[in-house]
């Protein structure tokens, strides 16, 4: 038998240089693949956002069929305890039953205003259809409520919305006699006409959209995370899903989409702070359409379609507006973006202009 004692086995491993080269190649491949993965994820999130807006638009048309008008924006209701009219619910509460949220809508006590103890439950219910998956931590974000929140000092929990209704270009409050000049789909409905110094407008009907439903915005993105980044101290203060107030679930086109994306409230040299307030309530940032999608925002139109509008859309220059709210002295020529938000401006808009 042949002895194997003299045989030898040569084993050869990686050298340090070879190992480093392999690691470098893997790192390069990961670096090349990661943007593609992130882009695919964002595309999926954007598609979900489009679907949310389509559901909201369809629900609004179902509401329209039953009520012959679009929902109110900021509405008021009498509060005997305070002997005054106080803020009531906004458009998303009105259409809740049409987005398969009948339980939420059925929890609403319509005999009292929304921010009283009897309606604390509905304020704290979260609606998935109102959350854009790209909008930071808005999913399941919930303010727990604390004493003193409501008109009756009751704790009012709150969840938030990534979307808002179109107010049009100009903004007026309920004590302005220019309320009728608001030209979007939602507005501050105002106080009963018999109250001194108060003005009221009716909810918008379909026949009032003389510019055409395919050329008039219905809803747009209003990213909560943009606002919380700009003002970390007010994370719970805006985008209330039950409110129709300016800065909650309604927006204006005074400023183009994502105009304040670089806003830093802690930087006193930020030039955006030099823009006078153009709104009777909230602030310039809060009334602007915003999103976390690269390059623009999704908007639902009154015909039910959803379109992506770029930040670079033709717009007037808001820093050169010759007015400050509520005294509009000069109104410049509107851009395409402003024209898309008016329901009766008689503008002619080409489909290739945005």
N, C-alpha and C positions, 0 to 999 in steps of 0.2 A: 504494500500500500504506500502510495506516495505521500510523504509527509507534507503538511501545509504549514509547518512551523516557520518556514523561511519566507512565506508569502507576506506581502505588505499591502495595506489599503491606504491610498492617498485621498484625504478629504480636504476640500478647499472651500472656505466660506467667503462672504463678501468682505472686501476691504472697506475701510472707513470712507474712502473717496467714492466708491461705488454706491454705498449706502446713502451718502449725502446726495448723490446725483439722482437716485431713485426717489428720495424724499422731495427733492426740488421739482422733479417732473410731476409727481402726484399733487404738489401744492399748486403748480401752474394749471393742471387740469381742473382742480377744484375751483381755482380763481376764475377760469373760463366758464365753468358750468354754473357757478353760483348766481351770476346775474340772470342767466336764462331761467333758472329755477325761481328766482325772485320775480322776474317778469311774468312767468306763468301763474304764480300765485296772485300777483296783482291783477292780472287779466281775469282770473276767477273771481276775485273780490269785486272788481268793477262790474262783471256780469251779474253778480248777486245784487249789487247796488241798482243796476238798471232794472232788474226784476222787481225790487222793492218799489221803485218809483212807478213802474207799470201797474202794480197792484194798487198803489195809492190813487193813481189816476182813474183806474177802473172803479174803485170804491167810490170815488168822488162823483163819477157819472151815475152810479147807482143811486147815490144820495140825491143827485140832481133830478133823476127820473121821479123820485118820490116827493120832492119838495119844490120842484120848478126853479130852484136857485142853487147856487154854490153855497157851501157852508159859510157862516160868518167868520170874520177874523177875530178881532177883539170885541167881545160882547159884554154887556152889563146886566146885572140883575139886582132887584131891590133887596136890601138887607134890613129888616125891621129892627134888628138889634143895634144897628148903628144909625138907623134912620137915614139911609143913603143908598145910592146905587154903587155896587162894587163889581169887580172883575169876575166874569164867568168863563166858561170853557172855550177852547179854540177849535179849529177845524178838524184836528185829528180825533178828538173825542167824538165829534159829530158823525164821523165816518167809521168809527170803530166797529160797529156791527157789520159793516160791509167788507171788512178785512178779516173775517172769521174771528172777531173778538167780541162776540155777543155777551160773554160773561163780564167783560170789562164794562161794556156799555150798560148792561143791566144793573151794575153796581152803582150807577150814577143816580143820585137823587136830584131830579130836575126841579124840585120845588125850592131848593136852596142853591146858592152859588157854589162854585167848585172848590173854593178855598175856605170851607168851613168844616167842622169836625165830621159832619155827616157824610162828607165826600172824601175823607182821608184815604179810603181804600183804593179808589180808582186812580188817584194820583200816584200811588206807589206801584201800580201794575206796569210791568215792562212789556212793550210790543216789539217783537223781533223785526217786523216789517219797517220799523222806524230806525233801525240800526244799520248803518253802512259798515261792512266788515273791515274797511280800511280806516274807519274813524276811531283809531286808538282804542281806549279802554271803555268805550261807551256801552258795549255789550254787558248787560246786567249791572251797569253802574246805577247805584241807588243811594240817594240821600235819605237817611233814616228818619228825618224829622226831629224837631225839638220844640219845646213850649215857646209860644210866641210867633210861630210861623203864620198861622191863619188869621183871618179877619176877627175871629173869636178867640185868638191866641192859642188855638189847638195845634198840636204837632202835625205837620203836613209832610209825609214822605214824598219823594219825587224820583221819577226816572226821566230819561232824556231822549231827544230826537236828533237824528243826523239830517233831517229834511225840514223844509219850511215852505210856506205858501207865498206866492208872488203878490207883493203889494203894489207893484208898478214902480214908477220912477220917483215921484215926490211923496213926502210923508207929512201928514197933518194929524193932530190930536183931536180928541172929541170936543175941545173947547174952541176949535177954529172954524170960522165960517167958510173955509176953503175945503171942507171935507169932501165935497162933491167933485173936486179936482183930482182926487186920487183915482188912478186909471189902471190898476191891476185887477186881480180876481178877488183878493181879500182886502179888508181894510178895517180900521177902527170904526165899528158900527156907531159908536157915540152914545150920547144920552138922549132920553126922550125930549122931544122938541119943546115941551112945556117948561123945562128947567131953564132958568136964566143962564145965558152964556154957553149953552150946550147946543150941539148940532148933531143930527143923525142922518145916516144914509142907509139905503136898503141893501140887502145882500145882492150880489151880481147874478143876473139871469143869463142864460145861454144867448139870448137874442141881443144882449148888450155887448157881445164880443164881435164887433163889426169889422175888426181887422182879420178875422178868420181864425178858427181854432188851431190850425196848423202853424200859425205865426204868433201865437200868444202863449207865454209860459204859464204853467199851472203851479208846479212845485220845482224847487231846486235844492241842491245840497247846501247844508248849513252846518259844517263839521264842528261838533262840540270840542274835539281835541284841538282845533285851531284856536278856539277861544280860551281854553284852559292853558294852552302854551303861552298865549299873549298875556294872560292875567291869571296866574296860578292861584291867587287868592279868591277867585270867583268861579272855581270849578263847578260848584253847585248852583250858581246864580243865573245862568242862561240856558236856553234850549229846553225849557220845561215842556214836556210833551203835551200836557193838558192846556197850556196857555196859548192864546192867539196874539199875545203882545209882540210888539216890535222887538226883535232880538231873541225871541223864544222860538216860535214856529212860523214866523213871517220874515221875509227879507225884502230889500229894495235893490234897485239897479243904479243907485246914485254912483256907487263905486263898482268897477268891473270885477269879475270873479277873482278871488284870491288876491285882491289888491293889497291886503295887509299881511301877507304871508311872512314878512320879515319884522313885524311889529315887536318891539321889546319895551314893555312898560317901565322897565328898570333902567332904561337908557334915555336920559333927558335930552340927548342930542339927536334922537331919532326924528328925522324931519316929518314923519307922519303925524307926530303929536301937534304939529303946527297947523293942521287942517281944522278949521272951526267945525263944531258939531253941526251936522246936517239933519239931525233927527230930534223930534220932540221928546223921545223917550229912549233909554238905553244909550248906545254910543255908535260912532261910525263903524267900528269893527263889528259890532253885534248885528248890524242890519245888512251885512255884506254876504253874498253867496260865497261859500268856501268849501274846499274838499281836501282830502289827502291823496287824491289820484294825481299822478304827474301830469302837469300841463293844462288842467282845466277842471270842469265840474259837469256832472250829469244833470239834465233838466227834463222834467216831464212837461209836455205841452197839452193844451186843452183838447186836442184830438186823441189823446191817449198815447201818443208816440213819446219816446225818450231819446234825446240826442245829447251828445257830448259837445260842450262848447268850450273852446280853448280860452286860456287866460288872455291871449293876444287878440281876441275879437275886437272889431272896431268899436270904440267907445269914446264918449267925450272925455276930456281931461278933468277929473274931479278937483284937482288942485286949483283950477282956474274958474270954478263956478262962482258967479258973482252974486251969491245969495247965502244966507245962513237961516236956518229954520227958526221960527215959522214964517219969517218975512221974506218970501221969494221975490226979489226985485228984478232980476234978469235971468232968463232961462236960455242957455246956449242950445245950439242945434244938437239934436240927439244923435248918438251913434247907433249902430246896428243893435248893440246889446240893449240899450235903453228902449229902442223901438220894439224889440221882441217881448218886452214886459208890459207894453200898453195894449189894452183891449180895444181901444177906439181912437187910435192916433192917426188913422188913415195913411200910415206909412206903406211904401211899396218895398218889400224886402226880397231880394233875390236869394234863391236856395244856395247859391255858391258863395254867399257873402259871410257865411259862418260855418 
